[in-house]
Amino acid sequence: MSTKPQGLSTRGLRLIGQGREAEVFECPDGRVLKLLRASGPRTGLAFEIAALEAARTAGVSVPQVYEEVVIDGRTGLMMERLNGIDLLTIIGRQPWRVFRSGRLTGEVHARINAGRAPESLPAVKDVMNRGLAHLAPSQPTLAEWAGGILARLPDGDALCHGDFHPGQLMLSGDRYAAFDWSAAKRGDPLFDYARTRVLLSMGEPPPGTQLALRVLAKIGRRLLISSYARSYERHTTGPVDEARVRQWEIVNLAVRMHDGVPGERPRLLQRLQKEFARAGSL
């Protein structure tokens, strides 16, 4: 896919989403423009394109990429606009659909991980090692412990989404499409499964939420995790090694401490310390 300058500018385009590395704009022709921030690495787009192609080959519905472009000096992708609603929003509006949403998330995730990742994608263990290096200055003992666990885990060549949860699965027309592949990697599928379990377990209602609603949210989160896990393990090939999943959870918890999600770090540290104590290291 070639990169070429476009006459289009972001002026007048409606910003419909943004993250640390990119912004997403709605285009007049119904497509969307995912545009890297000025400092964003262009290699990330190449990884995303490769992951989308691998997912499509594995039978996963994903948005179509039309072309790679340069606009206002920034590199981006022209992509299909997914008109619909993501499963996380559906759960928020219709909590009784938590079981179905969990089942769908698990089924699609198992299909993703059944795909083979192209060799061009970053290796999971390389990315995790870099994350642990960021943790080491503030938590050297935990970083060294998690690093030892990581070293014993397998490499693998499965397609890993890297950030999969119900908010990344959209009901668009008559299909469920998985989107936002910017964190895609190549590695052990149980890394990806463990990461999703960590992501789902960390969600919390905003400060000031009434106690009754906080309790309901906690129950709903447990129901979501259990329905997701049962579905994933039912649709994946072969038995799931729970001990290996727990090891990947520890590595994911440690690396996530560097992500800087507001309010998460104390809970992440508490969980890591509990796992550390359980392992008999204290």
C-alpha positions as CSV (number, residue, x, y, z in Angstrom):
1,M,0.0,0.0,0.0
2,S,1.5,3.3,-1.1
3,T,1.6,6.5,0.8
4,K,0.7,9.7,-1.0
5,P,-0.1,13.3,-0.1
6,Q,-3.7,14.3,-0.3
7,G,-5.4,17.6,-1.0
8,L,-7.7,17.0,2.0
9,S,-7.0,18.9,5.2
10,T,-8.3,18.2,8.7
11,R,-9.9,21.7,8.7
12,G,-13.6,21.2,8.7
13,L,-13.5,17.5,9.6
14,R,-15.3,16.4,12.7
15,L,-13.0,14.8,15.3
16,I,-14.8,11.6,16.5
17,G,-12.1,9.8,18.5
18,Q,-8.6,10.2,19.8
19,G,-5.8,8.5,21.7
20,R,-2.2,9.0,22.7
21,E,-0.9,8.2,19.2
22,A,-3.7,9.2,16.8
23,E,-6.9,11.1,16.0
24,V,-9.9,9.9,14.1
25,F,-11.9,12.2,11.9
26,E,-15.1,11.8,10.0
27,C,-14.8,12.5,6.3
28,P,-17.4,14.0,4.0
29,D,-17.6,10.8,1.8
30,G,-18.5,8.6,4.8
31,R,-15.1,7.2,5.4
32,V,-12.9,7.9,8.5
33,L,-9.4,9.2,8.6
34,K,-7.1,7.8,11.3
35,L,-4.3,10.3,11.5
36,L,-1.1,9.9,13.6
37,R,-0.2,12.8,15.8
38,A,2.9,14.7,14.6
39,S,5.2,12.7,16.8
40,G,3.5,9.3,16.1
41,P,5.7,6.5,14.6
42,R,4.7,5.6,11.1
43,T,5.6,2.0,11.7
44,G,2.5,1.7,13.8
45,L,0.3,2.1,10.8
46,A,2.2,-0.6,8.9
47,F,1.6,-2.9,11.9
48,E,-2.1,-2.1,12.0
49,I,-2.5,-2.8,8.3
50,A,-0.7,-6.1,8.6
51,A,-2.9,-7.1,11.6
52,L,-6.1,-6.2,9.8
53,E,-5.2,-8.3,6.9
54,A,-4.3,-11.3,9.2
55,A,-7.5,-10.9,11.1
56,R,-9.6,-10.9,7.9
57,T,-7.7,-14.0,6.7
58,A,-8.7,-15.7,10.0
59,G,-12.4,-14.9,9.4
60,V,-12.7,-11.9,11.7
61,S,-14.8,-9.0,10.5
62,V,-12.7,-5.8,10.6
63,P,-12.9,-2.4,8.9
64,Q,-11.6,-2.0,5.4
65,V,-8.4,0.0,4.8
66,Y,-8.7,2.0,1.6
67,E,-5.3,3.8,1.4
68,E,-2.5,5.2,3.4
69,V,-2.2,9.0,3.1
70,V,-0.2,12.0,4.2
71,I,-2.3,15.0,5.3
72,D,-0.9,18.2,6.9
73,G,2.4,16.5,7.1
74,R,1.0,13.6,9.2
75,T,0.6,10.0,8.1
76,G,-2.8,8.3,8.3
77,L,-5.2,5.7,7.0
78,M,-8.4,6.2,5.1
79,M,-10.7,3.5,6.5
80,E,-14.3,2.2,6.4
81,R,-16.6,3.9,8.8
82,L,-18.3,1.5,11.2
83,N,-21.8,2.8,11.8
84,G,-23.0,1.1,14.9
85,I,-22.5,0.7,18.6
86,D,-19.8,-1.1,20.6
87,L,-20.6,-3.8,23.1
88,L,-19.4,-1.8,26.1
89,T,-21.9,1.0,25.3
90,I,-24.6,-1.6,24.9
91,I,-23.8,-3.1,28.3
92,G,-24.0,0.4,29.8
93,R,-27.4,1.1,28.3
94,Q,-28.8,-2.4,28.6
95,P,-27.1,-4.2,31.5
96,W,-29.1,-7.3,31.1
97,R,-27.2,-8.0,27.8
98,V,-23.9,-8.5,29.8
99,F,-24.0,-12.3,29.3
100,R,-24.5,-12.1,25.5
101,S,-21.8,-9.4,25.2
102,G,-19.4,-11.5,27.1
103,R,-20.1,-14.5,25.0
104,L,-19.6,-12.6,21.8
105,T,-16.4,-11.0,23.0
106,G,-15.0,-14.4,23.9
107,E,-16.0,-16.0,20.7
108,V,-14.5,-13.3,18.5
109,H,-11.4,-13.1,20.6
110,A,-10.8,-16.9,20.2
111,R,-11.1,-16.5,16.4
112,I,-8.6,-13.7,16.4
113,N,-6.1,-15.7,18.4
114,A,-6.6,-18.7,16.1
115,G,-5.1,-16.6,13.3
116,R,-1.4,-16.6,12.5
117,A,0.4,-13.2,12.9
118,P,2.6,-11.9,10.2
119,E,6.3,-11.8,11.1
120,S,6.3,-8.1,10.7
121,L,4.3,-7.5,13.9
122,P,6.1,-6.8,17.1
123,A,6.8,-9.8,19.3
124,V,4.8,-9.8,22.5
125,K,7.8,-10.7,24.7
126,D,9.9,-7.8,23.2
127,V,7.1,-5.3,24.0
128,M,6.6,-6.7,27.5
129,N,10.3,-6.5,28.3
130,R,10.3,-2.9,27.3
131,G,7.4,-2.3,29.5
132,L,9.1,-3.9,32.5
133,A,12.2,-1.8,31.9
134,H,10.0,1.3,32.5
135,L,8.7,-0.3,35.7
136,A,12.1,-1.2,37.1
137,P,13.2,2.2,38.4
138,S,10.2,2.5,40.7
139,Q,9.5,-1.1,41.5
140,P,12.8,-3.0,40.9
141,T,11.8,-6.2,42.8
142,L,8.5,-6.6,41.1
143,A,9.9,-5.8,37.7
144,E,12.7,-8.4,38.2
145,W,10.2,-11.0,39.4
146,A,7.8,-10.4,36.5
147,G,10.7,-10.5,34.1
148,G,11.7,-13.9,35.3
149,I,8.2,-15.1,34.7
150,L,8.2,-13.6,31.2
151,A,11.5,-15.3,30.3
152,R,9.9,-18.7,31.0
153,L,6.8,-18.1,28.9
154,P,6.5,-19.2,25.3
155,D,7.0,-16.9,22.3
156,G,4.2,-18.1,19.9
157,D,3.1,-16.9,16.5
158,A,-0.6,-16.2,17.1
159,L,-2.3,-13.0,16.1
160,C,-2.8,-10.9,19.3
161,H,-5.0,-7.8,19.3
162,G,-3.2,-6.4,22.3
163,D,-6.1,-4.4,23.7
164,F,-9.3,-6.5,23.2
165,H,-12.5,-5.9,25.2
166,P,-16.2,-5.3,24.5
167,G,-15.4,-1.7,23.7
168,Q,-13.4,-2.9,20.7
169,L,-16.2,-4.9,19.2
170,M,-18.9,-3.0,17.3
171,L,-22.3,-4.1,16.1
172,S,-22.4,-2.6,12.7
173,G,-25.4,-3.6,10.5
174,D,-25.5,-7.4,10.6
175,R,-22.0,-8.0,11.7
176,Y,-19.7,-7.6,14.7
177,A,-16.5,-6.0,13.7
178,A,-13.3,-5.8,15.8
179,F,-11.5,-2.5,15.5
180,D,-8.5,-0.5,16.8
181,W,-5.6,-2.8,16.0
182,S,-2.9,-0.3,16.8
183,A,-1.5,-2.5,19.6
184,A,-1.5,-5.8,17.6
185,K,1.4,-8.2,18.3
186,R,2.7,-11.7,17.5
187,G,3.0,-14.2,20.3
188,D,1.4,-16.6,22.7
189,P,-2.4,-16.4,22.4
190,L,-2.7,-16.7,26.2
191,F,-0.9,-13.4,26.6
192,D,-3.9,-11.8,24.7
193,Y,-6.5,-13.7,26.7
194,A,-4.8,-12.8,30.0
195,R,-4.5,-9.1,29.0
196,T,-8.3,-9.0,28.3
197,R,-9.0,-10.6,31.7
198,V,-6.8,-7.9,33.3
199,L,-8.5,-5.1,31.4
200,L,-12.0,-6.3,32.3
201,S,-11.1,-6.6,36.0
202,M,-9.7,-3.1,36.3
203,G,-12.7,-1.1,35.3
204,E,-14.2,1.1,38.0
205,P,-17.2,3.5,38.1
206,P,-16.2,7.2,38.2
207,P,-15.6,8.9,41.6
208,G,-18.8,10.0,43.3
209,T,-20.9,7.0,42.1
210,Q,-23.5,5.9,44.6
211,L,-22.6,2.9,46.7
212,A,-25.6,0.8,45.3
213,L,-24.5,1.5,41.8
214,R,-20.9,0.7,42.6
215,V,-22.0,-2.7,44.0
216,L,-24.1,-3.4,40.8
217,A,-21.1,-2.4,38.6
218,K,-18.9,-4.8,40.5
219,I,-21.4,-7.7,40.1
220,G,-21.8,-6.8,36.4
221,R,-18.0,-6.9,35.9
222,R,-17.8,-10.3,37.4
223,L,-20.6,-11.6,35.2
224,L,-18.9,-10.1,32.1
225,I,-15.6,-11.7,32.9
226,S,-17.1,-15.1,33.6
227,S,-19.2,-15.2,30.5
228,Y,-16.2,-13.9,28.4
229,A,-13.9,-16.5,29.8
230,R,-16.3,-19.4,29.4
231,S,-16.9,-18.4,25.8
232,Y,-13.2,-17.9,24.9
233,E,-12.2,-21.3,26.4
234,R,-15.1,-23.0,24.6
235,H,-14.2,-21.6,21.2
236,T,-10.4,-21.8,21.4
237,T,-8.6,-24.9,20.1
238,G,-7.4,-27.2,22.8
239,P,-7.5,-26.8,26.6
240,V,-6.4,-23.5,28.2
241,D,-3.5,-23.7,30.5
242,E,-4.8,-21.7,33.5
243,A,-1.4,-21.6,35.2
244,R,0.1,-20.0,32.1
245,V,-2.7,-17.5,31.9
246,R,-2.1,-16.5,35.5
247,Q,1.6,-16.0,34.7
248,W,0.7,-13.8,31.7
249,E,-1.7,-11.9,34.0
250,I,1.1,-11.0,36.3
251,V,3.3,-9.7,33.4
252,N,0.3,-7.7,32.1
253,L,-0.4,-6.2,35.5
254,A,3.3,-5.1,35.8
255,V,3.5,-3.6,32.4
256,R,0.1,-1.9,32.7
257,M,1.5,0.1,35.7
258,H,3.4,2.2,33.1
259,D,0.3,2.9,31.0
260,G,-0.7,5.8,33.4
261,V,-4.4,5.1,33.5
262,P,-5.8,7.5,36.2
263,G,-6.6,5.7,39.4
264,E,-5.3,2.3,38.3
265,R,-1.8,2.3,39.6
266,P,-2.6,1.7,43.4
267,R,-4.9,-1.2,42.5
268,L,-2.4,-2.7,40.1
269,L,0.3,-2.5,42.7
270,Q,-1.9,-4.1,45.3
271,R,-2.7,-7.0,43.0
272,L,0.9,-7.5,42.1
273,Q,2.0,-7.5,45.7
274,K,-0.7,-10.0,46.5
275,E,0.5,-12.3,43.7
276,F,4.1,-11.8,44.8
277,A,3.2,-12.8,48.4
278,R,1.3,-15.8,47.1
279,A,4.3,-16.9,45.2
280,G,6.2,-17.1,48.4
281,S,8.6,-14.3,47.6
282,L,7.9,-12.2,50.7
